Amino acid sequence: MYKILAKINKILLPSFTKQGLDISKAKKWQMAIIGYRAYVTKRALE
């Protein structure tokens, strides 16, 4: 389930690292997306 969700996230959600976003200056909604993507990616790798 998480592998499919990770693929959907990759297509739909923005990649902030490619945009050069500084984590210390990220807005709350950006931090929420980063945390969500990290959680799903970690679960997909297990």
N, CA, C and O atoms as a GROMACS GRO file, in nm:
protein
  184
    1MET      N    1   0.082  -0.119   0.000
    1MET     CA    2   0.000   0.000   0.000
    1MET      C    3   0.086   0.126   0.000
    1MET      O    4   0.059   0.220  -0.074
    2TYR      N    5   0.190   0.127   0.082
    2TYR     CA    6   0.274   0.246   0.091
    2TYR      C    7   0.356   0.268  -0.036
    2TYR      O    8   0.389   0.382  -0.070
    3LYS      N    9   0.390   0.161  -0.105
    3LYS     CA   10   0.466   0.176  -0.229
    3LYS      C   11   0.383   0.247  -0.335
    3LYS      O   12   0.434   0.331  -0.409
    4ILE      N   13   0.256   0.213  -0.343
    4ILE     CA   14   0.166   0.280  -0.438
    4ILE      C   15   0.148   0.425  -0.397
    4ILE      O   16   0.151   0.514  -0.482
    5LEU      N   17   0.130   0.450  -0.268
    5LEU     CA   18   0.113   0.586  -0.217
    5LEU      C   19   0.238   0.670  -0.243
    5LEU      O   20   0.227   0.788  -0.274
    6ALA      N   21   0.356   0.610  -0.231
    6ALA     CA   22   0.480   0.682  -0.257
    6ALA      C   23   0.490   0.721  -0.404
    6ALA      O   24   0.538   0.830  -0.436
    7LYS      N   25   0.446   0.634  -0.495
    7LYS     CA   26   0.448   0.667  -0.637
    7LYS      C   27   0.352   0.780  -0.669
    7LYS      O   28   0.383   0.869  -0.748
    8ILE      N   29   0.234   0.778  -0.607
    8ILE     CA   30   0.137   0.886  -0.627
    8ILE      C   31   0.192   1.017  -0.574
    8ILE      O   32   0.176   1.121  -0.637
    9ASN      N   33   0.256   1.013  -0.458
    9ASN     CA   34   0.315   1.134  -0.400
    9ASN      C   35   0.422   1.193  -0.490
    9ASN      O   36   0.432   1.314  -0.505
   10LYS      N   37   0.500   1.107  -0.550
   10LYS     CA   38   0.607   1.153  -0.637
   10LYS      C   39   0.551   1.228  -0.758
   10LYS      O   40   0.611   1.325  -0.804
   11ILE      N   41   0.438   1.184  -0.806
   11ILE     CA   42   0.375   1.249  -0.921
   11ILE      C   43   0.303   1.378  -0.881
   11ILE      O   44   0.315   1.479  -0.949
   12LEU      N   45   0.228   1.374  -0.772
   12LEU     CA   46   0.140   1.485  -0.736
   12LEU      C   47   0.202   1.594  -0.651
   12LEU      O   48   0.177   1.713  -0.673
   13LEU      N   49   0.284   1.555  -0.554
   13LEU     CA   50   0.335   1.654  -0.460
   13LEU      C   51   0.466   1.716  -0.510
   13LEU      O   52   0.545   1.649  -0.578
   14PRO      N   53   0.489   1.842  -0.476
   14PRO     CA   54   0.612   1.908  -0.522
   14PRO      C   55   0.735   1.856  -0.450
   14PRO      O   56   0.728   1.812  -0.335
   15SER      N   57   0.848   1.860  -0.520
   15SER     CA   58   0.976   1.822  -0.459
   15SER      C   59   1.048   1.951  -0.420
   15SER      O   60   1.093   2.026  -0.507
   16PHE      N   61   1.058   1.975  -0.291
   16PHE     CA   62   1.119   2.099  -0.244
   16PHE      C   63   1.270   2.098  -0.256
   16PHE      O   64   1.332   2.204  -0.261
   17THR      N   65   1.332   1.980  -0.260
   17THR     CA   66   1.477   1.976  -0.275
   17THR      C   67   1.518   2.019  -0.415
   17THR      O   68   1.621   2.084  -0.432
   18LYS      N   69   1.437   1.984  -0.514
   18LYS     CA   70   1.467   2.029  -0.650
   18LYS      C   71   1.449   2.179  -0.665
   18LYS      O   72   1.512   2.242  -0.750
   19GLN      N   73   1.362   2.237  -0.582
   19GLN     CA   74   1.339   2.381  -0.586
   19GLN      C   75   1.442   2.458  -0.504
   19GLN      O   76   1.447   2.580  -0.509
   20GLY      N   77   1.524   2.386  -0.428
   20GLY     CA   78   1.628   2.450  -0.347
   20GLY      C   79   1.574   2.515  -0.221
   20GLY      O   80   1.627   2.617  -0.177
   21LEU      N   81   1.470   2.457  -0.163
   21LEU     CA   82   1.409   2.512  -0.043
   21LEU      C   83   1.499   2.488   0.079
   21LEU      O   84   1.547   2.378   0.102
   22ASP      N   85   1.521   2.595   0.155
   22ASP     CA   86   1.596   2.584   0.280
   22ASP      C   87   1.497   2.541   0.389
   22ASP      O   88   1.398   2.610   0.414
   23ILE      N   89   1.523   2.429   0.452
   23ILE     CA   90   1.430   2.372   0.551
   23ILE      C   91   1.404   2.470   0.666
   23ILE      O   92   1.293   2.476   0.718
   24SER      N   93   1.506   2.544   0.706
   24SER     CA   94   1.488   2.636   0.819
   24SER      C   95   1.396   2.752   0.784
   24SER      O   96   1.345   2.819   0.873
   25LYS      N   97   1.374   2.777   0.656
   25LYS     CA   98   1.287   2.887   0.613
   25LYS      C   99   1.155   2.837   0.555
   25LYS      O  100   1.077   2.916   0.501
   26ALA      N  101   1.129   2.707   0.566
   26ALA     CA  102   1.006   2.648   0.510
   26ALA      C  103   0.885   2.689   0.593
   26ALA      O  104   0.892   2.704   0.715
   27LYS      N  105   0.774   2.706   0.524
   27LYS     CA  106   0.647   2.738   0.590
   27LYS      C  107   0.590   2.611   0.649
   27LYS      O  108   0.636   2.500   0.619
   28LYS      N  109   0.489   2.627   0.735
   28LYS     CA  110   0.432   2.511   0.804
   28LYS      C  111   0.372   2.411   0.707
   28LYS      O  112   0.388   2.290   0.726
   29TRP      N  113   0.304   2.457   0.604
   29TRP     CA  114   0.244   2.363   0.508
   29TRP      C  115   0.351   2.289   0.431
   29TRP      O  116   0.332   2.173   0.394
   30GLN      N  117   0.465   2.355   0.405
   30GLN     CA  118   0.575   2.289   0.336
   30GLN      C  119   0.638   2.183   0.426
   30GLN      O  120   0.674   2.074   0.380
   31MET      N  121   0.652   2.215   0.553
   31MET     CA  122   0.707   2.119   0.649
   31MET      C  123   0.614   1.998   0.664
   31MET      O  124   0.661   1.886   0.680
   32ALA      N  125   0.483   2.022   0.658
   32ALA     CA  126   0.387   1.912   0.667
   32ALA      C  127   0.402   1.818   0.548
   32ALA      O  128   0.398   1.696   0.564
   33ILE      N  129   0.419   1.874   0.429
   33ILE     CA  130   0.437   1.790   0.309
   33ILE      C  131   0.568   1.713   0.317
   33ILE      O  132   0.573   1.595   0.282
   34ILE      N  133   0.674   1.779   0.362
   34ILE     CA  134   0.804   1.712   0.376
   34ILE      C  135   0.794   1.596   0.475
   34ILE      O  136   0.843   1.486   0.447
   35GLY      N  137   0.730   1.619   0.588
   35GLY     CA  138   0.714   1.514   0.688
   35GLY      C  139   0.629   1.399   0.638
   35GLY      O  140   0.660   1.283   0.664
   36TYR      N  141   0.521   1.430   0.568
   36TYR     CA  142   0.434   1.328   0.513
   36TYR      C  143   0.507   1.243   0.410
   36TYR      O  144   0.497   1.120   0.412
   37ARG      N  145   0.580   1.308   0.321
   37ARG     CA  146   0.654   1.233   0.219
   37ARG      C  147   0.762   1.146   0.283
   37ARG      O  148   0.784   1.033   0.238
   38ALA      N  149   0.829   1.196   0.385
   38ALA     CA  150   0.932   1.118   0.454
   38ALA      C  151   0.870   0.995   0.523
   38ALA      O  152   0.927   0.886   0.518
   39TYR      N  153   0.755   1.014   0.586
   39TYR     CA  154   0.686   0.903   0.653
   39TYR      C  155   0.647   0.794   0.554
   39TYR      O  156   0.672   0.676   0.577
   40VAL      N  157   0.585   0.836   0.443
   40VAL     CA  158   0.540   0.739   0.343
   40VAL      C  159   0.660   0.668   0.280
   40VAL      O  160   0.655   0.547   0.258
   41THR      N  161   0.767   0.741   0.251
   41THR     CA  162   0.885   0.680   0.191
   41THR      C  163   0.948   0.578   0.286
   41THR      O  164   0.989   0.470   0.243
   42LYS      N  165   0.955   0.613   0.415
   42LYS     CA  166   1.012   0.521   0.513
   42LYS      C  167   0.929   0.393   0.521
   42LYS      O  168   0.984   0.283   0.527
   43ARG      N  169   0.798   0.406   0.522
   43ARG     CA  170   0.710   0.290   0.529
   43ARG      C  171   0.718   0.206   0.401
   43ARG      O  172   0.708   0.083   0.407
   44ALA      N  173   0.735   0.271   0.286
   44ALA     CA  174   0.743   0.199   0.160
   44ALA      C  175   0.871   0.116   0.151
   44ALA      O  176   0.874   0.012   0.084
   45LEU      N  177   0.976   0.160   0.217
   45LEU     CA  178   1.104   0.088   0.212
   45LEU      C  179   1.107  -0.032   0.305
   45LEU      O  180   1.193  -0.120   0.289
   46GLU      N  181   1.016  -0.038   0.400
   46GLU     CA  182   1.015  -0.151   0.495
   46GLU      C  183   0.957  -0.275   0.434
   46GLU      O  184   0.949  -0.378   0.501
   0.00000   0.00000   0.00000
